[in-house]
Amino acid sequence: MLLDEGLAGGSGTASYLQHMLKLASFSTYLSKNGESAFTVSPGPGGGEQATASDGVTTMTVGVILDPPPSGASLASLPADQPPVRGIATVRLALPHPFNVVKIAQFAVSLAELPPDFVLTQQVWQALLKPLLSRFTSFLRNAVDSWLETDVGEDVAGLTDSLDAATSEVADATAEETAEVLVEEEVVAEVAIDLSAAVPALAGLAVLLAIPLLISALAKQFVLHIELNNLTDVDLTWSIPYTDEGAVTVQPASSVLPKMGRATDSWGDETTVPVVFQAIFSSMNTSGYEGIGLILKLSPAGYTGQDTCAVISIPWLADNAVWLGDPGRTPDWAAIYSGHSAPTGATRAFHGNQHFSVTLAIDALSGHNDEYHCVARIQRL
């Protein structure tokens, strides 16, 4: 129902994306309230979780650790195995009427522990709170760094700038240690290894920071694209042609996974398959230029079933969206030139032997120079 509204074109698409962009306003709340934004409680099925909410968006951060070796000391573990390993899950949830939940997950480990340390169940449990505290501190500082990022003139390098800011915060957090207490006695000082968190948080940066950063730039055309894969095959995307503007944000992976059940850090599996999304942003690079690009979608395991999308946001004329078959040897410039003229349609559809694709844009002109597109690929 939610995606159907987003793919309706015009006001339906605008309403859908405005709901999604409530996630961005949450980053301001998180930055403003700092450590007091989170409350800690036991997680479902074990572990610890921290929760923050601005009354609309709720962020839940959960950490669970692998079971400890029975009474093992660190000296008995393989040299290449981190002494403590686990999974961190970050959930962003929006309320009724859509109840949307977006999830990012990654591995965590403790960087150092004393060599004679004995991994008992009691110590294992005592590790959870300081580990969660370090992680939530890292997450808050990362959001602060994202919102302070200087975009400058190189809008195409925005994603790299955010990744660099995240890496710096991760390194600084890893240098800090937390005391682990068992029955009011200091057992050890531990440091968290956040190297795996940096690429995983790229998706959160897209949701929380980039809409605010891009919107803060005056007199720029901005385009946000959300691609949803509702098929049972992986989907490879590419941007083979850019006529105007620069792509400022794109997923780290060129493969958008097929629908499937997701398992969170507590071992709970979703009751229905989840939809994997790819989120893009683009903007013009000069004051008298628009945005124009082609997005190519290729289902894995199929030949001759590709679809390409033309999205044109010109400086003076109305916007245009188009979907079609690129052919075996596509001339991308010719495809763009032939399908970028305004048609008055806010919605496009294309089907082939096995798949159908729908693409919608929220407005054809006059939308405060910021536009949103939603695309969905399905099985026929």
N, C-alpha and C positions, 0 to 999 in steps of 0.2 A: 504493500500500500504506500509506504514511504517513497520507494523508488519510482512508483508510478506517478506520484505527484511531481517528483523531481524531473521526470522525463516528459511531463506534459507541455513544457515550453512556457515562456512568458511568466506570468505571476506564480504558477505552480512551481517552476524551477527556482524562482526567486525566494519563495517561501521555504522551500526545502533547504537551500544553501544558507539562508539566514539562520535557520535552526542549527545547522552544522557549525556556523561561525560563532555560536554562543560559546564553543570551546575556547575560542581565542580570548574572549573577555575574561575567562577564568584565569588566564596567565597573569593579568593585572592584579587580580585578587591574591593570587599566590605570592606574587612579588611584594605586594603591600603588607601582607600579614606575616610573612616570614615563618619562623618556627611555630608560632601559635596557630597557624592554619591547620596543623595536623593533630589528630587525637589517635592514640594507640590502643588497640584492643586485640584479643586473641583472634586468629584467623579461623575460618571454617576448616575443620579437618586437621587442625594443628598449625603451627607457625604463628607469626605475628603479622598484623596489618595496621597501616596508618591511613586515616581518611581525612580529606579536606573537601569542603563544599562552600560555594558562594551562594547557595540557595537555588541554583539552577544546574550547574555542572558539578558532579562529584568525582573526585579522584581518589582511588583506592590503590595503595601500594602494599603488596604482600611479599613476604620472604619466607621460603621454606628450605630447609637444608637436607641433604642426603643423610640417611641414617649413619650414625658413627660406627666404625669398626668396634667390636666388643672389647672394651678395655685396652685398645691398642694405643701404643705411644707413637709419636710422629717418626721416631727412628725406624719403626718397623714398616712404614709405608714406602711404596716405590718412590724413587727420587724425583720422577717426573710427574707425580700426582699431587695436585694441591691438597693441603691437609683438610680443608673444609670447603665443600662445594654446595651449590644450591641454585635455585631459580628465583628470580624476581619478576613479579608481574605488576604492570601499571595499567589500571583500568580508568578510562574516561567515560562517564555515563551522563546522558541527557535524559530528562524526565518525560512524563506523559506530554503529548499524546504518542510519541514515537518510541520512547524507551530505548534509545540507541546506545550501544556500548562499543567502544573501540579499545583494543587491547594491544599492548606492546610487551614482549617477553624476552628475557635474556639471562644468561648464566652469571652467577656471582661466585667469587671465591675469596678466601682470606689470604692475604699476601704472605704474612709471616706469623709464626707461633714459636715459642721456646722449644728446642729440640727434645726435651724430656717431658713435654706436655702429654698427659693422658686424656684421651677423648672419651670421657664418660657421658652417659645420657644427661646427667645433671649439668655438666659443663656445656653440652650441646644446646640445651634449652637456654642456658644463660647467655649464649652467644647471640640469640635472636634479637633482643632489644637493642644492644649497641650496633648490631649490623643494620637493623632497620633505621636507627637514628642517623647513622652515617649516610645511608642511601637517601633518605628523605632530605638531608642537608645538601647532598650532591644535586638532587633533583631541583630543589628551590634555587640553589646558586646557578644551576644551568639555565633556568628560566630567566633569572636576573640578567645573566650574560647575554642571552638571546635578545632580550628587550633593549639592551644597551648597544647592540651591534651597530656599527657604523656602515650603512649600506654604501654610501658614496656613489660614484659614477658607475662602478662595475656591478650592475644589477645581475648579470649572468653569474657572478661569483658568490651570490648570496648563500647558497647551500653550503659551499666550502667554508664560508666565514662562520656559519653557525656550527658546523662540524668542528672547526678549530676552537671555537669558544667552548664547546662541550668537552673537548679533549683537555683543554687547560684546566677546567673545573674538575674533571676526573683525576688529573694528575695531582692537583692541590688536595683533593679529598683523600686520595690514596696515601699522601704523606702524613695525614693526621691519624693518630691511633686512638682507640677507645678501650677503656678498662673493662674487663669482664669480671663480674663479681659473682661468687658463689658463697652463699651464707655469709655475706658481708665481708668476705675476704677477696682481695684482688688476686685473681688467678693468672691473668696475663694481659698484655696490651696487644691488640690486634689491629691490623690495617686491612681495609677492604680493597680488592682488586676490581676496578671498574672498567677495564679495557674492553670487555664485551658489551658494555652498556652504550658506548659511544655510537656505533652504527645503529643499534636498536632504537635509540632516542631520536634518530633523524625523523621518524614518522611523527613523533610528538612535537618536534620543532615545527613541522609543517602545519600541524593542527593548532598549536598554541601561540606560536610567535610570528610566523611569516605573514599571516593575514594582517596583523597589527603593524608590522614593519613596512609592508608594501603600502598599506593604506596611509601611512604617515608621509609618504612621498607625494609632494604636491604636483598636480597637473601631469599625471602619468596615466596612460591607459594600462589597466590591469585585467588579466584574464585568469580565472581559476578553473581548472578542469578536474573532474572526478570520474574515474573509470572503474566500473564494477564488473567483475567476472562471475556470472551466474551459471557457468558451464561446468562440465565434468572433465575438462582438459585445461592444462596450463596455457596461458596466453602470453606471447611475446609482443611487447610494444616497442616502437621506435618512432623517432621524429626525423624522417628522411629529408624534409624540406622546410626551411624557414624563409618566408618572404620578407617579413618585417618583424622588428622586435627581437627579444632574447628570452629564452626559457630560463627562468630564475630558480625554479624548483622542479625536481623530478625524482622518482624513486631511485634508491641505490641499485636495485636489481631491475634488469630488463624483462624479467619473467613475473607475471602476475599469476599466483597459484589458482588452481581450480577450487571450487567450493568443497569444504570438508569440515568435519568436526574439529574443534579446538579444545585443547586441554590446558587448564590454568596451572599455576604453581602449586596448588593444593591437590592436584590430581583429578579435579572435577572436569568432566567432559560436557561440552554443550549438548543440549538435547536435540538441536537441529544443526545442520551445516551452516557455517558462517561464510560471509562474502568477503573476499579479499579485495582491497581497493588500491588503486594507484592514484596519487594526487599530484597535480602539476600546477605551476603558476608561470605566467609569462607577462612581460610588460614591454612597453616601447622604450627605445634607447635614446630617443631625442624628442624634443617638444612638438615636432610636426610630423610624427611618424605614428603609424598604427601597429597592429599585431596581426600577423598572418602566418599560419603553419599548417603542416599536414601531419596527422598522427596515423601510423600504420599499425594494424592489429593482426597477428598471425597465430591461429590456434595450433598447438603442438600436434604433430602426427598427421596433418592434413596438408595437401598441396592444392593450390588453386582456390583456397577458401579464405584468402586474406581480404580484409576490408580496410579502406583508408578514409579518414575524416578530414575534410577541409574546414578550417575555422578562420574566418576573416573578420577582423575588427579594424576597419580602415579609419583614417583620421577624419574624413569628411562624409563619406557615404554610409549607408546603413550596413549593419553586420550581416554575415551570411554563414550558414552551416550546411554541409553536404556530406553524404556518405555514398561510397560506391566501390567497385572492384578496380584495384589498381592495374590489373593485367600482369602478364608474365614479365615484361620488360618495361616498367613504368617510366614515363617521362614526367618527373615530379613537378617541374616548372610548368609544363603544359597542363597537367591535371589541376594545379592550383589556379592558373590563369583561366581555365575553362569553367571553374565552378566557384569562384570567389565573388562573383557579382551578386548584389542583393536580389533576393527573390520574394521577400516579405514573409518567409517561413521561419518560425522559431523552433521547428522540429524537423529532423530528418530520419529516414528509416532505410535500411538496406538488408536484404536477405539473400543467401546463396543456398547451396544444396543442404548444408548442415547447420548454419548459424544465422542468427538475426542480430542486428545492431541498431540501437536507437540512440540518437544524440539530440539534446535540447539545449537551448540558450535562454537566459532569463529576459533579455531585452535586445531589440535591434538597434536602439540608439538612446541617447540621453539618460543613461543609467549611472550618472555621476562618474563616468569614465571607468567603472569597475563592473566587469561582467563575469558570469558563471556559466559553465557548461557541465552537464551531467551526461555520461554515456553508459550504456549497459549492453553487454553481449550475452546472448542466450542460445540454447539449443533449439532447433526447430523440431 
